[in-house]
Amino acid sequence: MCGATAGGLSLDGVNVAKEAIIQGQVLRDGEPVGNAYVRLLDATGEFTAEVPTSATGHFRFFAHDGEWTLRTLAPKAEPVNRTVMAQTGAIVEAQISV
């Protein structure tokens, strides 16, 4: 069983009304994948940012409104792409299985 905080990452100190937030968790067979990388690609496929996942498999980006692709790179797994739509005042939660 995952020891992650219920509901995912803490948003303490984040003004959600003024941000477009893309966050989530990378899982393998239902278990969190730490030390994976999640890349944020814009609507044209250009690299924008990359973050490592935490020990609980969590990641977070702050982005502008629009379509984004999350490309997940994890050990012993093929890359996984997931398209999401970010919007100011909303939190996109993405659970990615590798």
mmCIF file as gemmi writes it, N, C-alpha and C atoms, coordinates in Angstrom:
data_model
loop_
_atom_site.group_PDB
_atom_site.id
_atom_site.type_symbol
_atom_site.label_atom_id
_atom_site.label_alt_id
_atom_site.label_comp_id
_atom_site.label_asym_id
_atom_site.label_entity_id
_atom_site.label_seq_id
_atom_site.pdbx_PDB_ins_code
_atom_site.Cartn_x
_atom_site.Cartn_y
_atom_site.Cartn_z
_atom_site.occupancy
_atom_site.B_iso_or_equiv
_atom_site.pdbx_formal_charge
_atom_site.auth_seq_id
_atom_site.auth_asym_id
_atom_site.pdbx_PDB_model_num
ATOM 1 N N . MET Axp A 1 ? 0.838 -1.178 0 1 0 ? 1 A 1
ATOM 2 C CA . MET Axp A 1 ? 0 0 0 1 0 ? 1 A 1
ATOM 3 C C . MET Axp A 1 ? 0.879 1.236 0 1 0 ? 1 A 1
ATOM 4 N N . CYS Axp A 2 ? 0.479 2.228 -0.724 1 0 ? 2 A 1
ATOM 5 C CA . CYS Axp A 2 ? 1.236 3.465 -0.853 1 0 ? 2 A 1
ATOM 6 C C . CYS Axp A 2 ? 1.143 4.288 0.425 1 0 ? 2 A 1
ATOM 7 N N . GLY Axp A 3 ? 2.251 4.87 0.848 1 0 ? 3 A 1
ATOM 8 C CA . GLY Axp A 3 ? 2.254 5.701 2.041 1 0 ? 3 A 1
ATOM 9 C C . GLY Axp A 3 ? 2.082 7.173 1.735 1 0 ? 3 A 1
ATOM 10 N N . ALA Axp A 4 ? 1.595 7.515 0.543 1 0 ? 4 A 1
ATOM 11 C CA . ALA Axp A 4 ? 1.431 8.908 0.143 1 0 ? 4 A 1
ATOM 12 C C . ALA Axp A 4 ? 0.302 9.567 0.915 1 0 ? 4 A 1
ATOM 13 N N . THR Axp A 5 ? 0.4 10.881 1.045 1 0 ? 5 A 1
ATOM 14 C CA . THR Axp A 5 ? -0.643 11.666 1.679 1 0 ? 5 A 1
ATOM 15 C C . THR Axp A 5 ? -1.934 11.529 0.895 1 0 ? 5 A 1
ATOM 16 N N . ALA Axp A 6 ? -3.033 11.308 1.573 1 0 ? 6 A 1
ATOM 17 C CA . ALA Axp A 6 ? -4.329 11.214 0.89 1 0 ? 6 A 1
ATOM 18 C C . ALA Axp A 6 ? -4.576 12.495 0.111 1 0 ? 6 A 1
ATOM 19 N N . GLY Axp A 7 ? -4.981 12.344 -1.148 1 0 ? 7 A 1
ATOM 20 C CA . GLY Axp A 7 ? -5.236 13.513 -1.981 1 0 ? 7 A 1
ATOM 21 C C . GLY Axp A 7 ? -4.004 14.018 -2.7 1 0 ? 7 A 1
ATOM 22 N N . GLY Axp A 8 ? -2.862 13.401 -2.496 1 0 ? 8 A 1
ATOM 23 C CA . GLY Axp A 8 ? -1.661 13.792 -3.229 1 0 ? 8 A 1
ATOM 24 C C . GLY Axp A 8 ? -0.838 14.846 -2.521 1 0 ? 8 A 1
ATOM 25 N N . LEU Axp A 9 ? -0.17 15.664 -3.314 1 0 ? 9 A 1
ATOM 26 C CA . LEU Axp A 9 ? 0.743 16.672 -2.796 1 0 ? 9 A 1
ATOM 27 C C . LEU Axp A 9 ? 0.01 17.788 -2.064 1 0 ? 9 A 1
ATOM 28 N N . SER Axp A 10 ? 0.648 18.338 -1.056 1 0 ? 10 A 1
ATOM 29 C CA . SER Axp A 10 ? 0.082 19.454 -0.31 1 0 ? 10 A 1
ATOM 30 C C . SER Axp A 10 ? 0.059 20.711 -1.173 1 0 ? 10 A 1
ATOM 31 N N . LEU Axp A 11 ? -1.007 21.473 -1.065 1 0 ? 11 A 1
ATOM 32 C CA . LEU Axp A 11 ? -1.125 22.749 -1.768 1 0 ? 11 A 1
ATOM 33 C C . LEU Axp A 11 ? -1.033 23.923 -0.799 1 0 ? 11 A 1
ATOM 34 N N . ASP Axp A 12 ? -0.501 23.676 0.401 1 0 ? 12 A 1
ATOM 35 C CA . ASP Axp A 12 ? -0.326 24.747 1.373 1 0 ? 12 A 1
ATOM 36 C C . ASP Axp A 12 ? 0.537 25.849 0.766 1 0 ? 12 A 1
ATOM 37 N N . GLY Axp A 13 ? 0.067 27.078 0.849 1 0 ? 13 A 1
ATOM 38 C CA . GLY Axp A 13 ? 0.822 28.219 0.343 1 0 ? 13 A 1
ATOM 39 C C . GLY Axp A 13 ? 0.673 28.475 -1.143 1 0 ? 13 A 1
ATOM 40 N N . VAL Axp A 14 ? -0.113 27.653 -1.843 1 0 ? 14 A 1
ATOM 41 C CA . VAL Axp A 14 ? -0.317 27.827 -3.279 1 0 ? 14 A 1
ATOM 42 C C . VAL Axp A 14 ? -1.686 28.461 -3.504 1 0 ? 14 A 1
ATOM 43 N N . ASN Axp A 15 ? -1.72 29.597 -4.194 1 0 ? 15 A 1
ATOM 44 C CA . ASN Axp A 15 ? -2.981 30.238 -4.525 1 0 ? 15 A 1
ATOM 45 C C . ASN Axp A 15 ? -3.527 29.575 -5.776 1 0 ? 15 A 1
ATOM 46 N N . VAL Axp A 16 ? -4.329 28.537 -5.579 1 0 ? 16 A 1
ATOM 47 C CA . VAL Axp A 16 ? -4.843 27.727 -6.688 1 0 ? 16 A 1
ATOM 48 C C . VAL Axp A 16 ? -5.651 28.58 -7.665 1 0 ? 16 A 1
ATOM 49 N N . ALA Axp A 17 ? -6.315 29.615 -7.191 1 0 ? 17 A 1
ATOM 50 C CA . ALA Axp A 17 ? -7.139 30.462 -8.063 1 0 ? 17 A 1
ATOM 51 C C . ALA Axp A 17 ? -6.302 31.2 -9.104 1 0 ? 17 A 1
ATOM 52 N N . LYS Axp A 18 ? -5.011 31.377 -8.843 1 0 ? 18 A 1
ATOM 53 C CA . LYS Axp A 18 ? -4.146 32.139 -9.748 1 0 ? 18 A 1
ATOM 54 C C . LYS Axp A 18 ? -3.158 31.27 -10.521 1 0 ? 18 A 1
ATOM 55 N N . GLU Axp A 19 ? -3.271 29.957 -10.393 1 0 ? 19 A 1
ATOM 56 C CA . GLU Axp A 19 ? -2.32 29.04 -11.021 1 0 ? 19 A 1
ATOM 57 C C . GLU Axp A 19 ? -3.034 28.003 -11.882 1 0 ? 19 A 1
ATOM 58 N N . ALA Axp A 20 ? -2.349 27.514 -12.895 1 0 ? 20 A 1
ATOM 59 C CA . ALA Axp A 20 ? -2.769 26.325 -13.645 1 0 ? 20 A 1
ATOM 60 C C . ALA Axp A 20 ? -1.809 25.231 -13.207 1 0 ? 20 A 1
ATOM 61 N N . ILE Axp A 21 ? -2.319 24.248 -12.506 1 0 ? 21 A 1
ATOM 62 C CA . ILE Axp A 21 ? -1.478 23.232 -11.881 1 0 ? 21 A 1
ATOM 63 C C . ILE Axp A 21 ? -1.711 21.884 -12.549 1 0 ? 21 A 1
ATOM 64 N N . ILE Axp A 22 ? -0.602 21.25 -12.903 1 0 ? 22 A 1
ATOM 65 C CA . ILE Axp A 22 ? -0.626 19.886 -13.436 1 0 ? 22 A 1
ATOM 66 C C . ILE Axp A 22 ? 0.188 19.043 -12.467 1 0 ? 22 A 1
ATOM 67 N N . GLN Axp A 23 ? -0.445 18.063 -11.872 1 0 ? 23 A 1
ATOM 68 C CA . GLN Axp A 23 ? 0.271 17.227 -10.909 1 0 ? 23 A 1
ATOM 69 C C . GLN Axp A 23 ? -0.267 15.813 -10.978 1 0 ? 23 A 1
ATOM 70 N N . GLY Axp A 24 ? 0.445 14.914 -10.347 1 0 ? 24 A 1
ATOM 71 C CA . GLY Axp A 24 ? -0.028 13.541 -10.345 1 0 ? 24 A 1
ATOM 72 C C . GLY Axp A 24 ? 0.961 12.596 -9.726 1 0 ? 24 A 1
ATOM 73 N N . GLN Axp A 25 ? 0.801 11.336 -10.117 1 0 ? 25 A 1
ATOM 74 C CA . GLN Axp A 25 ? 1.618 10.275 -9.541 1 0 ? 25 A 1
ATOM 75 C C . GLN Axp A 25 ? 1.908 9.238 -10.615 1 0 ? 25 A 1
ATOM 76 N N . VAL Axp A 26 ? 3.141 8.736 -10.592 1 0 ? 26 A 1
ATOM 77 C CA . VAL Axp A 26 ? 3.563 7.673 -11.492 1 0 ? 26 A 1
ATOM 78 C C . VAL Axp A 26 ? 3.531 6.362 -10.709 1 0 ? 26 A 1
ATOM 79 N N . LEU Axp A 27 ? 2.856 5.36 -11.306 1 0 ? 27 A 1
ATOM 80 C CA . LEU Axp A 27 ? 2.676 4.071 -10.644 1 0 ? 27 A 1
ATOM 81 C C . LEU Axp A 27 ? 3.095 2.926 -11.563 1 0 ? 27 A 1
ATOM 82 N N . ARG Axp A 28 ? 3.562 1.85 -10.947 1 0 ? 28 A 1
ATOM 83 C CA . ARG Axp A 28 ? 3.819 0.585 -11.646 1 0 ? 28 A 1
ATOM 84 C C . ARG Axp A 28 ? 3.151 -0.506 -10.823 1 0 ? 28 A 1
ATOM 85 N N . ASP Axp A 29 ? 2.214 -1.204 -11.426 1 0 ? 29 A 1
ATOM 86 C CA . ASP Axp A 29 ? 1.469 -2.258 -10.724 1 0 ? 29 A 1
ATOM 87 C C . ASP Axp A 29 ? 0.852 -1.727 -9.429 1 0 ? 29 A 1
ATOM 88 N N . GLY Axp A 30 ? 0.373 -0.477 -9.468 1 0 ? 30 A 1
ATOM 89 C CA . GLY Axp A 30 ? -0.279 0.125 -8.31 1 0 ? 30 A 1
ATOM 90 C C . GLY Axp A 30 ? 0.639 0.685 -7.253 1 0 ? 30 A 1
ATOM 91 N N . GLU Axp A 31 ? 1.943 0.568 -7.451 1 0 ? 31 A 1
ATOM 92 C CA . GLU Axp A 31 ? 2.93 1.062 -6.482 1 0 ? 31 A 1
ATOM 93 C C . GLU Axp A 31 ? 3.624 2.309 -7.025 1 0 ? 31 A 1
ATOM 94 N N . PRO Axp A 32 ? 3.954 3.272 -6.16 1 0 ? 32 A 1
ATOM 95 C CA . PRO Axp A 32 ? 4.602 4.499 -6.63 1 0 ? 32 A 1
ATOM 96 C C . PRO Axp A 32 ? 5.985 4.235 -7.217 1 0 ? 32 A 1
ATOM 97 N N . VAL Axp A 33 ? 6.323 5.021 -8.238 1 0 ? 33 A 1
ATOM 98 C CA . VAL Axp A 33 ? 7.632 4.92 -8.885 1 0 ? 33 A 1
ATOM 99 C C . VAL Axp A 33 ? 8.407 6.198 -8.565 1 0 ? 33 A 1
ATOM 100 N N . GLY Axp A 34 ? 9.35 6.09 -7.621 1 0 ? 34 A 1
ATOM 101 C CA . GLY Axp A 34 ? 10.245 7.201 -7.327 1 0 ? 34 A 1
ATOM 102 C C . GLY Axp A 34 ? 11.381 7.206 -8.335 1 0 ? 34 A 1
ATOM 103 N N . ASN Axp A 35 ? 12.02 8.332 -8.496 1 0 ? 35 A 1
ATOM 104 C CA . ASN Axp A 35 ? 13.17 8.478 -9.393 1 0 ? 35 A 1
ATOM 105 C C . ASN Axp A 35 ? 12.832 8.253 -10.861 1 0 ? 35 A 1
ATOM 106 N N . ALA Axp A 36 ? 11.571 8.432 -11.223 1 0 ? 36 A 1
ATOM 107 C CA . ALA Axp A 36 ? 11.207 8.524 -12.636 1 0 ? 36 A 1
ATOM 108 C C . ALA Axp A 36 ? 11.291 10.011 -12.991 1 0 ? 36 A 1
ATOM 109 N N . TYR Axp A 37 ? 11.15 10.332 -14.259 1 0 ? 37 A 1
ATOM 110 C CA . TYR Axp A 37 ? 11.151 11.724 -14.695 1 0 ? 37 A 1
ATOM 111 C C . TYR Axp A 37 ? 9.89 11.988 -15.491 1 0 ? 37 A 1
ATOM 112 N N . VAL Axp A 38 ? 9.298 13.144 -15.248 1 0 ? 38 A 1
ATOM 113 C CA . VAL Axp A 38 ? 8.128 13.567 -16.009 1 0 ? 38 A 1
ATOM 114 C C . VAL Axp A 38 ? 8.515 14.853 -16.723 1 0 ? 38 A 1
ATOM 115 N N . ARG Axp A 39 ? 8.363 14.838 -18.042 1 0 ? 39 A 1
ATOM 116 C CA . ARG Axp A 39 ? 8.658 16.011 -18.859 1 0 ? 39 A 1
ATOM 117 C C . ARG Axp A 39 ? 7.357 16.7 -19.243 1 0 ? 39 A 1
ATOM 118 N N . LEU Axp A 40 ? 7.407 18.014 -19.328 1 0 ? 40 A 1
ATOM 119 C CA . LEU Axp A 40 ? 6.277 18.815 -19.762 1 0 ? 40 A 1
ATOM 120 C C . LEU Axp A 40 ? 6.594 19.341 -21.154 1 0 ? 40 A 1
ATOM 121 N N . LEU Axp A 41 ? 5.786 18.938 -22.131 1 0 ? 41 A 1
ATOM 122 C CA . LEU Axp A 41 ? 5.969 19.356 -23.516 1 0 ? 41 A 1
ATOM 123 C C . LEU Axp A 41 ? 4.794 20.242 -23.908 1 0 ? 41 A 1
ATOM 124 N N . ASP Axp A 42 ? 5.084 21.332 -24.638 1 0 ? 42 A 1
ATOM 125 C CA . ASP Axp A 42 ? 3.997 22.228 -25.046 1 0 ? 42 A 1
ATOM 126 C C . ASP Axp A 42 ? 3.192 21.62 -26.185 1 0 ? 42 A 1
ATOM 127 N N . ALA Axp A 43 ? 2.217 22.372 -26.695 1 0 ? 43 A 1
ATOM 128 C CA . ALA Axp A 43 ? 1.299 21.852 -27.721 1 0 ? 43 A 1
ATOM 129 C C . ALA Axp A 43 ? 2.005 21.487 -29.023 1 0 ? 43 A 1
ATOM 130 N N . THR Axp A 44 ? 3.22 22.025 -29.239 1 0 ? 44 A 1
ATOM 131 C CA . THR Axp A 44 ? 3.98 21.694 -30.448 1 0 ? 44 A 1
ATOM 132 C C . THR Axp A 44 ? 4.964 20.555 -30.214 1 0 ? 44 A 1
ATOM 133 N N . GLY Axp A 45 ? 5.006 20.045 -28.974 1 0 ? 45 A 1
ATOM 134 C CA . GLY Axp A 45 ? 5.925 18.959 -28.645 1 0 ? 45 A 1
ATOM 135 C C . GLY Axp A 45 ? 7.279 19.425 -28.142 1 0 ? 45 A 1
ATOM 136 N N . GLU Axp A 46 ? 7.448 20.748 -27.986 1 0 ? 46 A 1
ATOM 137 C CA . GLU Axp A 46 ? 8.72 21.29 -27.494 1 0 ? 46 A 1
ATOM 138 C C . GLU Axp A 46 ? 8.861 21.069 -25.985 1 0 ? 46 A 1
ATOM 139 N N . PHE Axp A 47 ? 10.064 20.695 -25.572 1 0 ? 47 A 1
ATOM 140 C CA . PHE Axp A 47 ? 10.392 20.51 -24.161 1 0 ? 47 A 1
ATOM 141 C C . PHE Axp A 47 ? 10.249 21.84 -23.436 1 0 ? 47 A 1
ATOM 142 N N . THR Axp A 48 ? 9.569 21.804 -22.278 1 0 ? 48 A 1
ATOM 143 C CA . THR Axp A 48 ? 9.393 23.004 -21.459 1 0 ? 48 A 1
ATOM 144 C C . THR Axp A 48 ? 10.034 22.83 -20.09 1 0 ? 48 A 1
ATOM 145 N N . ALA Axp A 49 ? 9.839 21.668 -19.475 1 0 ? 49 A 1
ATOM 146 C CA . ALA Axp A 49 ? 10.358 21.439 -18.122 1 0 ? 49 A 1
ATOM 147 C C . ALA Axp A 49 ? 10.422 19.946 -17.85 1 0 ? 49 A 1
ATOM 148 N N . GLU Axp A 50 ? 11.171 19.607 -16.816 1 0 ? 50 A 1
ATOM 149 C CA . GLU Axp A 50 ? 11.269 18.217 -16.372 1 0 ? 50 A 1
ATOM 150 C C . GLU Axp A 50 ? 11.45 18.2 -14.866 1 0 ? 50 A 1
ATOM 151 N N . VAL Axp A 51 ? 10.772 17.248 -14.2 1 0 ? 51 A 1
ATOM 152 C CA . VAL Axp A 51 ? 10.945 17.069 -12.763 1 0 ? 51 A 1
ATOM 153 C C . VAL Axp A 51 ? 11.087 15.585 -12.453 1 0 ? 51 A 1
ATOM 154 N N . PRO Axp A 52 ? 11.879 15.258 -11.426 1 0 ? 52 A 1
ATOM 155 C CA . PRO Axp A 52 ? 11.907 13.863 -10.971 1 0 ? 52 A 1
ATOM 156 C C . PRO Axp A 52 ? 10.698 13.616 -10.075 1 0 ? 52 A 1
ATOM 157 N N . THR Axp A 53 ? 10.238 12.381 -10.038 1 0 ? 53 A 1
ATOM 158 C CA . THR Axp A 53 ? 9.168 12.054 -9.109 1 0 ? 53 A 1
ATOM 159 C C . THR Axp A 53 ? 9.75 11.891 -7.709 1 0 ? 53 A 1
ATOM 160 N N . SER Axp A 54 ? 8.903 12.16 -6.726 1 0 ? 54 A 1
ATOM 161 C CA . SER Axp A 54 ? 9.311 11.975 -5.333 1 0 ? 54 A 1
ATOM 162 C C . SER Axp A 54 ? 9.346 10.473 -5.016 1 0 ? 54 A 1
ATOM 163 N N . ALA Axp A 55 ? 9.73 10.145 -3.806 1 0 ? 55 A 1
ATOM 164 C CA . ALA Axp A 55 ? 9.739 8.746 -3.377 1 0 ? 55 A 1
ATOM 165 C C . ALA Axp A 55 ? 8.345 8.136 -3.443 1 0 ? 55 A 1
ATOM 166 N N . THR Axp A 56 ? 7.308 8.983 -3.389 1 0 ? 56 A 1
ATOM 167 C CA . THR Axp A 56 ? 5.927 8.507 -3.474 1 0 ? 56 A 1
ATOM 168 C C . THR Axp A 56 ? 5.387 8.595 -4.903 1 0 ? 56 A 1
ATOM 169 N N . GLY Axp A 57 ? 6.282 8.88 -5.862 1 0 ? 57 A 1
ATOM 170 C CA . GLY Axp A 57 ? 5.893 8.913 -7.266 1 0 ? 57 A 1
ATOM 171 C C . GLY Axp A 57 ? 5.208 10.188 -7.714 1 0 ? 57 A 1
ATOM 172 N N . HIS Axp A 58 ? 5.156 11.211 -6.859 1 0 ? 58 A 1
ATOM 173 C CA . HIS Axp A 58 ? 4.435 12.442 -7.182 1 0 ? 58 A 1
ATOM 174 C C . HIS Axp A 58 ? 5.293 13.445 -7.967 1 0 ? 58 A 1
ATOM 175 N N . PHE Axp A 59 ? 4.596 14.261 -8.746 1 0 ? 59 A 1
ATOM 176 C CA . PHE Axp A 59 ? 5.224 15.353 -9.505 1 0 ? 59 A 1
ATOM 177 C C . PHE Axp A 59 ? 4.234 16.517 -9.582 1 0 ? 59 A 1
ATOM 178 N N . ARG Axp A 60 ? 4.745 17.722 -9.899 1 0 ? 60 A 1
ATOM 179 C CA . ARG Axp A 60 ? 3.886 18.908 -10.063 1 0 ? 60 A 1
ATOM 180 C C . ARG Axp A 60 ? 4.545 19.901 -11.008 1 0 ? 60 A 1
ATOM 181 N N . PHE Axp A 61 ? 3.715 20.491 -11.861 1 0 ? 61 A 1
ATOM 182 C CA . PHE Axp A 61 ? 4.127 21.594 -12.729 1 0 ? 61 A 1
ATOM 183 C C . PHE Axp A 61 ? 3.145 22.744 -12.566 1 0 ? 61 A 1
ATOM 184 N N . PHE Axp A 62 ? 3.643 23.97 -12.746 1 0 ? 62 A 1
ATOM 185 C CA . PHE Axp A 62 ? 2.812 25.161 -12.878 1 0 ? 62 A 1
ATOM 186 C C . PHE Axp A 62 ? 2.954 25.579 -14.333 1 0 ? 62 A 1
ATOM 187 N N . ALA Axp A 63 ? 1.844 25.71 -15.031 1 0 ? 63 A 1
ATOM 188 C CA . ALA Axp A 63 ? 1.89 25.958 -16.471 1 0 ? 63 A 1
ATOM 189 C C . ALA Axp A 63 ? 0.899 27.054 -16.842 1 0 ? 63 A 1
ATOM 190 N N . HIS Axp A 64 ? 0.959 27.498 -18.092 1 0 ? 64 A 1
ATOM 191 C CA . HIS Axp A 64 ? -0.076 28.417 -18.557 1 0 ? 64 A 1
ATOM 192 C C . HIS Axp A 64 ? -1.215 27.601 -19.15 1 0 ? 64 A 1
ATOM 193 N N . ASP Axp A 65 ? -2.338 28.252 -19.38 1 0 ? 65 A 1
ATOM 194 C CA . ASP Axp A 65 ? -3.519 27.578 -19.913 1 0 ? 65 A 1
ATOM 195 C C . ASP Axp A 65 ? -3.208 26.951 -21.265 1 0 ? 65 A 1
ATOM 196 N N . GLY Axp A 66 ? -3.793 25.803 -21.507 1 0 ? 66 A 1
ATOM 197 C CA . GLY Axp A 66 ? -3.645 25.163 -22.807 1 0 ? 66 A 1
ATOM 198 C C . GLY Axp A 66 ? -3.371 23.686 -22.706 1 0 ? 66 A 1
ATOM 199 N N . GLU Axp A 67 ? -3.06 23.115 -23.869 1 0 ? 67 A 1
ATOM 200 C CA . GLU Axp A 67 ? -2.793 21.684 -23.979 1 0 ? 67 A 1
ATOM 201 C C . GLU Axp A 67 ? -1.316 21.402 -23.73 1 0 ? 67 A 1
ATOM 202 N N . TRP Axp A 68 ? -1.06 20.38 -22.942 1 0 ? 68 A 1
ATOM 203 C CA . TRP Axp A 68 ? 0.294 19.96 -22.602 1 0 ? 68 A 1
ATOM 204 C C . TRP Axp A 68 ? 0.39 18.445 -22.731 1 0 ? 68 A 1
ATOM 205 N N . THR Axp A 69 ? 1.612 17.963 -22.954 1 0 ? 69 A 1
ATOM 206 C CA . THR Axp A 69 ? 1.874 16.531 -22.933 1 0 ? 69 A 1
ATOM 207 C C . THR Axp A 69 ? 2.817 16.233 -21.785 1 0 ? 69 A 1
ATOM 208 N N . LEU Axp A 70 ? 2.461 15.241 -20.977 1 0 ? 70 A 1
ATOM 209 C CA . LEU Axp A 70 ? 3.338 14.72 -19.932 1 0 ? 70 A 1
ATOM 210 C C . LEU Axp A 70 ? 4.015 13.487 -20.504 1 0 ? 70 A 1
ATOM 211 N N . ARG Axp A 71 ? 5.331 13.509 -20.576 1 0 ? 71 A 1
ATOM 212 C CA . ARG Axp A 71 ? 6.09 12.34 -21.032 1 0 ? 71 A 1
ATOM 213 C C . ARG Axp A 71 ? 6.809 11.766 -19.823 1 0 ? 71 A 1
ATOM 214 N N . THR Axp A 72 ? 6.471 10.544 -19.478 1 0 ? 72 A 1
ATOM 215 C CA . THR Axp A 72 ? 7.038 9.903 -18.294 1 0 ? 72 A 1
ATOM 216 C C . THR Axp A 72 ? 8.111 8.91 -18.702 1 0 ? 72 A 1
ATOM 217 N N . LEU Axp A 73 ? 9.265 9.049 -18.075 1 0 ? 73 A 1
ATOM 218 C CA . LEU Axp A 73 ? 10.408 8.175 -18.319 1 0 ? 73 A 1
ATOM 219 C C . LEU Axp A 73 ? 10.748 7.495 -16.995 1 0 ? 73 A 1
ATOM 220 N N . ALA Axp A 74 ? 10.633 6.174 -16.979 1 0 ? 74 A 1
ATOM 221 C CA . ALA Axp A 74 ? 10.896 5.417 -15.755 1 0 ? 74 A 1
ATOM 222 C C . ALA Axp A 74 ? 11.799 4.24 -16.084 1 0 ? 74 A 1
ATOM 223 N N . PRO Axp A 75 ? 12.624 3.824 -15.109 1 0 ? 75 A 1
ATOM 224 C CA . PRO Axp A 75 ? 13.482 2.663 -15.331 1 0 ? 75 A 1
ATOM 225 C C . PRO Axp A 75 ? 12.66 1.439 -15.725 1 0 ? 75 A 1
ATOM 226 N N . LYS Axp A 76 ? 13.179 0.686 -16.676 1 0 ? 76 A 1
ATOM 227 C CA . LYS Axp A 76 ? 12.575 -0.584 -17.116 1 0 ? 76 A 1
ATOM 228 C C . LYS Axp A 76 ? 11.146 -0.414 -17.625 1 0 ? 76 A 1
ATOM 229 N N . ALA Axp A 77 ? 10.881 0.733 -18.279 1 0 ? 77 A 1
ATOM 230 C CA . ALA Axp A 77 ? 9.547 0.993 -18.842 1 0 ? 77 A 1
ATOM 231 C C . ALA Axp A 77 ? 9.693 1.815 -20.115 1 0 ? 77 A 1
ATOM 232 N N . GLU Axp A 78 ? 8.789 1.605 -21.037 1 0 ? 78 A 1
ATOM 233 C CA . GLU Axp A 78 ? 8.731 2.441 -22.231 1 0 ? 78 A 1
ATOM 234 C C . GLU Axp A 78 ? 8.204 3.819 -21.837 1 0 ? 78 A 1
ATOM 235 N N . PRO Axp A 79 ? 8.602 4.886 -22.545 1 0 ? 79 A 1
ATOM 236 C CA . PRO Axp A 79 ? 8.043 6.206 -22.25 1 0 ? 79 A 1
ATOM 237 C C . PRO Axp A 79 ? 6.518 6.199 -22.417 1 0 ? 79 A 1
ATOM 238 N N . VAL Axp A 80 ? 5.849 6.939 -21.556 1 0 ? 80 A 1
ATOM 239 C CA . VAL Axp A 80 ? 4.395 7.05 -21.598 1 0 ? 80 A 1
ATOM 240 C C . VAL Axp A 80 ? 4.036 8.513 -21.779 1 0 ? 80 A 1
ATOM 241 N N . ASN Axp A 81 ? 3.202 8.82 -22.79 1 0 ? 81 A 1
ATOM 242 C CA . ASN Axp A 81 ? 2.725 10.186 -23.024 1 0 ? 81 A 1
ATOM 243 C C . ASN Axp A 81 ? 1.279 10.303 -22.591 1 0 ? 81 A 1
ATOM 244 N N . ARG Axp A 82 ? 0.943 11.429 -21.968 1 0 ? 82 A 1
ATOM 245 C CA . ARG Axp A 82 ? -0.436 11.716 -21.56 1 0 ? 82 A 1
ATOM 246 C C . ARG Axp A 82 ? -0.7 13.184 -21.875 1 0 ? 82 A 1
ATOM 247 N N . THR Axp A 83 ? -1.755 13.462 -22.643 1 0 ? 83 A 1
ATOM 248 C CA . THR Axp A 83 ? -2.146 14.829 -22.968 1 0 ? 83 A 1
ATOM 249 C C . THR Axp A 83 ? -3.128 15.329 -21.922 1 0 ? 83 A 1
ATOM 250 N N . VAL Axp A 84 ? -2.894 16.561 -21.445 1 0 ? 84 A 1
ATOM 251 C CA . VAL Axp A 84 ? -3.769 17.179 -20.447 1 0 ? 84 A 1
ATOM 252 C C . VAL Axp A 84 ? -4.065 18.616 -20.861 1 0 ? 84 A 1
ATOM 253 N N . MET Axp A 85 ? -5.143 19.161 -20.333 1 0 ? 85 A 1
ATOM 254 C CA . MET Axp A 85 ? -5.512 20.554 -20.566 1 0 ? 85 A 1
ATOM 255 C C . MET Axp A 85 ? -5.401 21.31 -19.248 1 0 ? 85 A 1
ATOM 256 N N . ALA Axp A 86 ? -4.535 22.328 -19.222 1 0 ? 86 A 1
ATOM 257 C CA . ALA Axp A 86 ? -4.364 23.145 -18.021 1 0 ? 86 A 1
ATOM 258 C C . ALA Axp A 86 ? -5.241 24.387 -18.122 1 0 ? 86 A 1
ATOM 259 N N . GLN Axp A 87 ? -5.75 24.816 -16.96 1 0 ? 87 A 1
ATOM 260 C CA . GLN Axp A 87 ? -6.582 26.011 -16.91 1 0 ? 87 A 1
ATOM 261 C C . GLN Axp A 87 ? -6.349 26.709 -15.583 1 0 ? 87 A 1
ATOM 262 N N . THR Axp A 88 ? -6.169 28.018 -15.627 1 0 ? 88 A 1
ATOM 263 C CA . THR Axp A 88 ? -5.98 28.785 -14.404 1 0 ? 88 A 1
ATOM 264 C C . THR Axp A 88 ? -7.151 28.532 -13.458 1 0 ? 88 A 1
ATOM 265 N N . GLY Axp A 89 ? -6.829 28.299 -12.206 1 0 ? 89 A 1
ATOM 266 C CA . GLY Axp A 89 ? -7.851 28.033 -11.199 1 0 ? 89 A 1
ATOM 267 C C . GLY Axp A 89 ? -8.229 26.573 -11.083 1 0 ? 89 A 1
ATOM 268 N N . ALA Axp A 90 ? -7.575 25.724 -11.862 1 0 ? 90 A 1
ATOM 269 C CA . ALA Axp A 90 ? -7.901 24.291 -11.834 1 0 ? 90 A 1
ATOM 270 C C . ALA Axp A 90 ? -6.642 23.466 -11.591 1 0 ? 90 A 1
ATOM 271 N N . ILE Axp A 91 ? -6.847 22.293 -11.035 1 0 ? 91 A 1
ATOM 272 C CA . ILE Axp A 91 ? -5.761 21.343 -10.816 1 0 ? 91 A 1
ATOM 273 C C . ILE Axp A 91 ? -6.029 20.125 -11.686 1 0 ? 91 A 1
ATOM 274 N N . VAL Axp A 92 ? -5.08 19.825 -12.558 1 0 ? 92 A 1
ATOM 275 C CA . VAL Axp A 92 ? -5.163 18.611 -13.357 1 0 ? 92 A 1
ATOM 276 C C . VAL Axp A 92 ? -4.448 17.514 -12.585 1 0 ? 92 A 1
ATOM 277 N N . GLU Axp A 93 ? -5.161 16.442 -12.263 1 0 ? 93 A 1
ATOM 278 C CA . GLU Axp A 93 ? -4.575 15.291 -11.573 1 0 ? 93 A 1
ATOM 279 C C . GLU Axp A 93 ? -4.37 14.186 -12.612 1 0 ? 93 A 1
ATOM 280 N N . ALA Axp A 94 ? -3.133 13.754 -12.759 1 0 ? 94 A 1
ATOM 281 C CA . ALA Axp A 94 ? -2.812 12.711 -13.739 1 0 ? 94 A 1
ATOM 282 C C . ALA Axp A 94 ? -2.17 11.522 -13.028 1 0 ? 94 A 1
ATOM 283 N N . GLN Axp A 95 ? -2.798 10.386 -13.134 1 0 ? 95 A 1
ATOM 284 C CA . GLN Axp A 95 ? -2.211 9.146 -12.623 1 0 ? 95 A 1
ATOM 285 C C . GLN Axp A 95 ? -1.667 8.407 -13.847 1 0 ? 95 A 1
ATOM 286 N N . ILE Axp A 96 ? -0.368 8.15 -13.838 1 0 ? 96 A 1
ATOM 287 C CA . ILE Axp A 96 ? 0.299 7.569 -14.994 1 0 ? 96 A 1
ATOM 288 C C . ILE Axp A 96 ? 0.851 6.202 -14.623 1 0 ? 96 A 1
ATOM 289 N N . SER Axp A 97 ? 0.439 5.196 -15.358 1 0 ? 97 A 1
ATOM 290 C CA . SER Axp A 97 ? 0.938 3.837 -15.138 1 0 ? 97 A 1
ATOM 291 C C . SER Axp A 97 ? 2.026 3.522 -16.151 1 0 ? 97 A 1
ATOM 292 N N . VAL Axp A 98 ? 3.138 2.986 -15.666 1 0 ? 98 A 1
ATOM 293 C CA . VAL Axp A 98 ? 4.246 2.603 -16.537 1 0 ? 98 A 1
ATOM 294 C C . VAL Axp A 98 ? 4.427 1.095 -16.493 1 0 ? 98 A 1
